[in-house]
Amino acid sequence: MNKPSLLLLPALAALGLTTQCQSSKPAATAAATSPTTAAVATPKEYAYTTAPNDPLGVRVYKLANGLTVYLSDYKNAPRIQTYIAVRAGSKNDPATATGLAHYLEHMVFKGTSRLGTKDWAQEKPQLDKIEALYETYRSQRNDPAARKRTYHQIDSISGVAARYAVPNEYDKLMGSIGSKGSNAHTSNEETVYQEDIPSNQLEKWSAVQAERFKEMVPRLFHTELEAVYEEKNRGLDSDFSKEFETLNASLYPTHPYGTQTTIGTIEHLQNPSITEIKKYFNQYYVPGNVALCLSGDLDYDQTIRLIDKYFGDWQAKPVPAFNAPVEKPLAAPIIKEVVGPAAENVMVGYRFAGKATRDALRLRMLEKILTNGQAGLFDLDLNQQQKVLQASSFTDLNDDYSTHILYGSPRQGQKLEEVRNLMLAEVDKVKKGDFPEWLIPAIVNNEKLNLTKSYESNEARAGAMYEAFIERVSWADYVKQQEDFGTITKAEIVKFANDNYGPNSVTVYKRTGTDPNTVKVVKPAITPVPANRDAASAYYTEVSKLPATDLAPVFVDYKKDIQTADLKPGLPLYYTHNTENGLFSLFYAIDLGSNNDPRLDLATDYLQYLGTGNYTAAQLQQEFYKLGCSFAVSSGQDRILMSLSGLDTNLEAAVKLFEQLLNAPRPDAMALQNMVAGILKQRQDAKLNKGVILNAAMLNYAKYGAKNPFTNILSEQQLKALKPEQLTALLKNLPTYQHRVLYYGPREIADLGNVLRANHRTPATLKPVPAAKDFVEQPLKDKKVYWVDYKMVQAEILFLTKGDLYSKALAPTVALYNEYFGGGMGSIVFQDLRESKALAYSASSRYANADKTGRSNYIVSYIGTQSDKLPEAMSGMENLLTDLPMAEANLQIAKQSIRNSISTDRITHENILLSYERARRLGLDYDLRRDVYEQTQNMTFGELQKFQQAKVKGQNQVILVIGSKDRLNFKELAKYGTVEQLSLKEIFGY
């Protein structure tokens, strides 16, 4: 549950204006929250602040105990995105107990003295013994024999304590109310807990969250610690994580940003202290250090009353101060190297002031000048001109300091030093002011558009609130940041670049090779604890009885929610009206793809490097960026999707530009030569990526054999023989095939039709698309274990079974089976393999329906585990797939979860059109969720078991394993079938 430290695409930032105080008044009408709060003669009023011109309409409250509450009403669907943000992250960890904040995050899911226990009076003495034994264990670092004896006691008493525990009861409760996305993350500044709940379940959510934030009981500690060990091992297998940690260690030699990591050291993980975790919880999990951030279908007045009802008695305590160490300026460049099996790259990092500063806004602007996905200097000078394989720029903004990272991957034969120099040369252009005057205003406008689009999501809306809280700025100042962003001038950026980008950098070269420092967290001896699946606490029953208003589901009616028109004979338009904002999405969909001709994949990629008419490729991207629009063309196995999106007032100009490119792309021999060289390098890099090896190459090999969709590519010789005119001819031919036009936007359908008829260039008669070509699926009759050698600490395993051809009749049963068996943290698989047996950090199983008629369903089960746990992990998964455990409580929760989720999910915006596209591939003309909703509620365990015995149990399976040859247990693998090593050439086809 540790959030990834970074993404290679920068996150969208926020929007702006000022503040005033108001007082809430009693609601005129009731919202879709619980009606149980008793009416009183004079309802309590709550003061709140707002920001004028705030697009989210946020109200910020502060309860008497100091708890901050952000609320935003957005009635897109009867759901509410919730975040509970704690201003405590890894920088607050004691230097002697790193990883503590992250481990506490895991413990907050374990319950309280009321939640998660069958008998607290019996459980507590055992937990007290375990806590004392861990302190003894820590003191025995230099006495291995004594530590072994103490750990044996811990393991033994943990088994006794576990008899009284109800594992995953929090997850079961959240599942029963229809919550989605139950998770949390810890990073430098924060620990944040999230749920996406039905709006009619707000009272239950409030009750449970208040319960677990007022008290934390670290039960099932040693099995959860094992899960954290696995999480650490996953980090040790990630070259990117090692690279980023090395960068931070050099940028921040004094501050915790660099001296410690979120996951913690192996030494500290192997010597945990429950006492220290409790101390941390009592210090930092206090009302004045926490914010509740909610966005969705809510009533402000009723919501704040409910929150006050359950959180108001949370005892206020002083908030600990953090005195940030001051870093000395970097006087000279620092060069570091990291070695690992993944593809080579280079990072260059610079240190800046914290995010609540003008410099942070300047940094955000400079980062967009370099990389904005269309018209940045990296985008056009390095990526589009193909001087490097990939170059990007991203930021890591924190309270005390911020980091700007330049990231580059080399082309074949290119030195990392050259990639670094090319990126720094683009930074030098900024320092010289060598970028167009229109770029900064265009960035400001596009950021506003991106923000408007992102705020169609409650996740982004509530995320903005918790960012403001963590950043320690008022909501008004946070909102005003976008206005301030728009005041940044070119002269200001030039000065900023010259002042801050000099010899004060840290460069990390990531080389491909064997890491000589590879370590792992050693597996402790753990006795599985009971799952107690049918147990429930008295508190669970109490909360479950809280009343909630029923909400009726709303299914998409494709005939009603989508208007249709014919742009010409054989060219249909599917239209959905956007009443929310001024943005549009336009799609051309053609039922033709790379299965028919693998060159189509290349042609659609080639388009980004081409100009048209008087425009070079770079000028074309700049024109789209000026219009606040962007385009993309992608080729799948059996469908090409051409998309155009942006500001609807510029739709006509954007369509004209897009059509000109599609109909008259200018061949460019050098661009093709560079693209081919880049593809060949990407193919080499793919062989170094364990995710691609397992989830793409091996999986396709198992399903289809050596000739499959993944290997359906041109050979190196064929690539090099390609002519630019061959690819441009393919592109120009695309609009001549029968296709569909889909539009979501504010324009009326008649006006849209006129624009498209005038500008969408097609012949008088459209050609029928060639017959679809599908690869033949293998029968998977023989029991096989395919494995690939990869230097890593963990082993990753996929169990694959071929199912029936797709049938909509199976959909309801499949939905309930997946929710019950392998759907999430409250599922049978997760409870058994992680919570009870501590065999994996990640474990799942799913009966995956095909995405198109005529294709087979597959059962896919996954385990990521330490290699030395492979026998127990595989046996555990195999036993679950063979004999479906019966847990009536889990079944009822799964049914409730499906019912509550579907009754409150709404398919909106362009997703109505995309949902229709998915349905038509399955031969459906209605929303299949209707069948799932209506049929699952009356299903019994017997029906589920019958499905499992017929479709899952005893079915032939192929097992795919990726791991280090010197760590895998081949004798164990042989129990599951004929073991066969696959070479990378076999599975990649080159």
C-alpha positions, 0 to 999 in steps of 0.5 A: 500500500505504499504509493509509488514515489513518482510517475514519469508523467507529472501530476496535474496541479491546481486552480485559483482565488480568495476567501470569506467566512460564512455560516451554514444553514439547515438544509432545505432538502435531505441528501442521499445520506443516512437519515438516522441523525435525530432532528433537533429544534435548533440544528447546530450551525458550522462555520466554514470558509470558501474561495470565491470563483472556486470551481469545486465549491469547497467548504472548509470546516474546522471542528472544535477538536481541530479536525479539518473537513473539506467538502465538495458537492458534485452530483455526477453519481451517488458516490463520494470519494473520501480521503483521510489525510494525516500530516505524517510520513516517512520524514517523521520516522525516527532515524532508528526506526525507519519505515514506521509510518508505512508499517503503521499505515498497514496496522490502521486496517487491523481494527480496534478493541471493538472492530476486528476482534471476537473477544477483546478481553481474551485477545488483549493479554496475548497482544501485550505479551507479543509487544513485550517480546518484540522489545526483547527481540530487538535487544537481542540483535547480537545473539542469534540463538536468543532471537530465534527462541524469542521469535518462536515465542512470538509466533506461538503466542501470535497463533493464540491471539489470532484465535480471537481476531477477525482478519480483514473485518475492516475490508469486509465492512467497506466491501459490504457497503459497496466501497471501491478502491479501499487503500492507503499510501505513505510518502515523505509528508503524508499517510492518506487513506482512501475509499470511494463510497456510495453516498447513502452509506456515509454514516457507516463510513463515518462511524468506522473511520472515526473508530479506527482513527481514535484507536489502533490495535496492532493485531496479526502483527507478524503476518502483516510484517511479512507482507511488508517484507515482501513489499521491501523485496519488490522494491529491491527488484525495482531498478527505478526505486534504487535509482531514485533512492540514490538520487535523493541520498545525494540531493538530501544528505542531511534531510530525511528525504534522502537519509531514509526511505518510506519502506525503511531499511532491512535492519529496521524492518527486521527489528520492529517495535510495536511500542514505537508504532503505538507512540507514533500513532498517539503523537501524529494521529490526532485531530489537529493533524488530520483532514477529511476530504470528501467530494461527491453527491453530498449535502454539506450541512448533513455531512458535516453533522454526521462527521461531527457526530462521530469524530467530534469526541476525538480528543484534541492533542498537541501536534508535534513540530517538525524541524526540517534540517537545512541542506547546504548548497551543492557546489559541484556536480555529483555522479552516481551509478546504479546497476541492475537488470532493467534497461539503462537510463539516466536521471539528473536531479536538482534541489529547490524550495518547498512547494508552498513557494513562488519558486515551486510555481516557477519550477512547475512552469519550467517543467512544462516548458520542457515536457508538456506532451505536445509542444515542450522542448523535450517533446519536440527537440528530443522525442519528436526528432528522435535524438533519444529513445525517450526524454521527460521531465518531472517534479517531486514537490514536498513541503521542505524541498522539491526536486526536479528530475530530467529522465532520459533513455538512450537509443541504440549505441548511444551513451548515457552521457550523451543523453544527459548532455542533450537534456541539459542543452534544452535546459540551456535554451530556457536559460537563454530564453530560446523558446517561443513567446506564445508557449507560456500563455499556451501552457497556462491555458492548457493547464486550465483545460487539463484541470477542468477535465480532471475535475470531472473526477471526484478522485481529482477533486478530493485529491486537490483538497488533501494536497492543500492540507498536506501543503499547509496552505489555505484552500483560498491560497491553493485555489489562487495558485492557478491564478498566480501560475498565470502571472509568470513571465518569460523573463521570470523563468529565464532568471529562475533557470539561470539562478538554479540550473548550474553545477548543483546537480546530481546525475545517476546513471542506471547501467544494465548488469548484475547488481553486486549488492543484491540483498533480500529480507530473509523469511522468518518462520511463521505458522499460519494463523486461522482465517476465522472467515465466518466470525464477526465482531459485535461492532460489525453487527452494530454498524451493519444495522445502521440504516441507509436509504435505498438507491436504485441503479441507473443503467445506460440506455444506449438508444436513449443516452446516445443520439445517432445520425448518418453523416453519409450513407454507411458513416454513422455518428454517435453523439452524447451531449456534454452539459458540464463544461466546454470540452469535447472528445471526438473519435473515429473507430475502425474495426481493423488492426494489427492482426490484419496488418502489423504495419498498421501499428507502425503507421499510426506511430509514424504519424507523430513524426510527420508534417503536412502542408506548410507545417513541419511535425513540430509546428503541427504539434505547436498549432494543436497546443495553441488551440488547446487540443490534442490528437492520438492515433492507436492501433490495437489487434482489431481496432484503430481509434483516432481521437481528437480532444480539447476546447470545443470552441476550437473544434472546427479548426482542430478537425481541419488540421487533423484531417489535413494530417490524416489525408496528406501526411508528408513522408519523411525518410529520416524520421522513419529511419530513426523510428525503426532504430528506436523500435529495435532498441525498445525491443531490446529493452523489453527483454529486460523488463520482467513485467513485459516478459511475464504479462505480455510475452509469456502469457501470449506464448501460453495462450496462442503458441509462438505465433501470437498477437505479441509476436505479430511484428515485422522482423528487423529486416522487414522494418529496415526495408520499409518505405515512408510512402508505404506507411503514409499510404496506409494512413491515407487509406484508413478514412476510406474504410467503413467506420464510426464517429463518436462525439462527446461535447457541448455542441448541438448534434446538428451543428456538429454534423455540419462541421464533420460533413464539411471537414471529415474527408471520406470517399463517396462510398466507404470500403468494407473492412477486411474480415477480422483475423484472430490467432488460434487459441491453444487448447492448454490440455497438457500440464506445463510449467514455463519459466524464464530466468531473471535476476530478482529477489522474488518470484512471480507466478501466473496460473493460467486456465482456458475457460469457455467461449464468452457468453453473457449468460455467465456474467452474473455468476462470474461477477459474484465468483470474482468478488467472493474468491479473488476480488480484493482485500476481503476476498478468499485468496487475499485472506488466505495467502497474505493475511493467514499464511503471509505467503505474498504481498500480492495475490489474486485470482480472476475468471476473466471474461473475453472482450469479444465474442468468439474468444475464450475466457481465462482463469488467471491467478497471480502470486508475487512471493519470495523465491524460498516461499514458492512451494507454500505459495503455489500449494496454497493457490492450487488448494484454493483453486481446487476446493472453494472454501465456504464462508457464508459471511464472505458470500453475503458481503460479496453480494452486498458489495455488488448490489451497492456498487452497481446501484451507485455507479453511473456511466457518464461523459464519454464513457457512455460512448466507450461503454457502447463500443465495448458492448457491441464487441460482445454482441450486446445492445444493453447494459450488462450490469442489469443482469448482474444486479438482478441475478446475483442477489439470489445466488447461493453458495451451492450455485457458486460451488457448482460453477467452480467445480465445473469451470475451475476445479481440476481444469488443466493449467499452464503455470508461468514463472519468472525468477532467478535460476539460482533461487527457484525450486525446480523440484517443486515446480515439477509437481505441477507439470512438465517444466520447460525453460523458455528463451527470450527469443522464443517468447519475443520472436526476435 
